[in-house]
């Protein structure tokens, strides 16, 4: 048994639970490498060369790079979907919630840009890889719920109903987020000034 497989022996898990736990451990450990390399430039062998795990170990737990990337993005999204919960729970005015949300919106673009890029890479692949569509659809649904939780609370604090649907809200804010990410990465808007302005415009329209 290699060093990379030892945590399973100590975990006390059995069968499918043990296998799933190991997949999650490996995907978490390779998440940064995946984000740095990006979808198009990765293979299980390249990921192994840039991580502490052998190609054989990765290939045993993941059928291909799509399987590994999907698991890694799912783990990242598990953290993301609760990002704004505290702001929703603690904000006492609509303006406070709007400010907190906007601050975190821009902050995660900066701090997790490589990981967000990986998500959009994966989402784009659903046009070619039917096997990924269910996973990506599930993540999209959770992201939609996350954004709607903020917007519905914002409207509640304003004492007015939302003027747009939950799906239109998500598509609008996701579009701002993706364009902001692209402009941050290509250096055309390093301060995310355009993204901030569009976010303010979107909230005014809501």
CORCOR-V498549 format. One line per field, one symbol per residue. phi: phi as a letter, one per 20 degrees, with the letter a starting at -180 (. if undefined). burial: b if it has 24 or more other ideal C-beta (glycine too) atoms within 12 Angstrom, else e. A space follows every 10 residues. Layout:
phi=???
burial=???
//
This chain:
phi=.egfdfgffe fneclgffff ffgffffffe gffgfffnff edbgfffffd cedfffffff ecfafgffff fffffffgff fdgefffffd fdcfffffff ffffgfffgf fcgfffffff gffffffddf fefffffffg ffffffffff fffgfffemc ffecfgffgf ffffffffff fgfffenebf elffffffff ffffff
burial=eeebbeebee eeeeeeeeee bbbbbbbbbb bebbbebbbe ebbbeebbee bebeeebbee bbeebbbbbb bbbbbbbeeb bebbeebbee beebeebbeb bbebbbebbe ebbbbbbbbb bbbebbeeee ebeebbeebb ebbbbbbbbb bbbbbebeee ebeeeeeebb ebbbebbbbb bebbeeeeee ebeebbebbe ebbeeb
//
